[in-house]
Amino acid sequence: MLGDQRLTHRGLELIAGKFKALSDPTRLAVMQTLMQGEKSVTEIVEVTGASQPNVSRHLGVLHRAGLVARRKCWPHCIYSIADATIEDVCRAMCDTVAQHDEPIFE
């Protein structure tokens, strides 16, 4: 996948896990929200319109996949994008879809 380098089976599993974590529209909405800066669960709920339990569940998936980081700021947890390169991946996919499918931006 990277020039003439071949990924190990474990490498393929790790990469697939990251893409799987991004394969849900609500999780993508959470990621889009966090691309604007770190947010609390309450703030993410307000922006996405999803319920608090739903947002918390999706944040858990994203956190376990290593895509979001969290820090305690009593009484809240504050979430952020764990690695800025994931923003590049999301932007590249948006560009690809926008060019080859249908309009996707509001």
SVG drawing of the C-alpha trace seen along z (x, -y; Angstrom):
<svg xmlns="http://www.w3.org/2000/svg" viewBox="-31 -25 40 37">
<polyline fill="none" stroke="black" stroke-width="0.4" points="0.0,0.0 3.0,-2.3 5.0,-2.0 6.6,1.4 6.2,2.1 3.6,4.7 1.8,4.6 1.8,7.5 -1.4,9.2 -1.4,7.4 -0.8,4.1 -3.8,4.7 -5.9,5.5 -4.8,2.3 -5.6,0.1 -8.9,1.8 -9.8,1.2 -9.2,-2.6 -11.4,-2.7 -14.0,-0.6 -14.2,-3.1 -14.8,-5.8 -17.4,-3.9 -20.4,-5.3 -22.1,-8.6 -22.5,-9.7 -18.8,-9.0 -17.9,-11.0 -20.1,-13.9 -18.2,-13.6 -14.9,-13.7 -16.1,-16.7 -17.1,-18.5 -13.7,-17.8 -11.9,-19.1 -13.1,-22.5 -11.3,-22.1 -11.6,-20.1 -15.1,-19.7 -17.0,-18.2 -19.6,-15.5 -22.3,-18.2 -20.8,-20.4 -20.6,-17.5 -24.3,-16.6 -25.3,-20.2 -23.4,-20.3 -24.3,-16.8 -27.9,-16.6 -27.3,-13.0 -28.3,-11.9 -25.7,-12.0 -25.6,-8.2 -25.2,-7.8 -22.3,-10.4 -20.6,-8.8 -20.8,-5.3 -19.4,-6.6 -16.6,-8.5 -15.7,-5.2 -15.3,-3.5 -13.2,-6.4 -11.1,-6.5 -10.4,-2.7 -9.3,-3.1 -6.9,-5.8 -8.6,-8.4 -9.6,-10.7 -7.9,-11.7 -9.6,-12.6 -8.6,-14.4 -10.4,-14.9 -11.4,-18.5 -13.7,-17.9 -16.6,-17.3 -16.3,-16.7 -14.1,-14.8 -12.8,-16.9 -12.2,-15.2 -9.9,-16.1 -8.5,-14.6 -5.6,-12.3 -3.5,-12.7 -3.9,-15.5 -3.1,-13.2 -6.6,-11.7 -7.9,-15.1 -5.9,-14.8 -7.5,-11.4 -11.0,-12.8 -10.4,-15.8 -8.9,-13.5 -12.0,-11.3 -14.3,-14.3 -12.5,-15.7 -12.7,-12.3 -16.5,-11.9 -17.2,-15.5 -15.4,-15.1 -16.8,-11.7 -20.2,-11.3 -22.6,-14.1 -22.4,-17.4 -21.8,-16.7 -21.2,-20.2 -23.9,-22.5"/>
</svg>
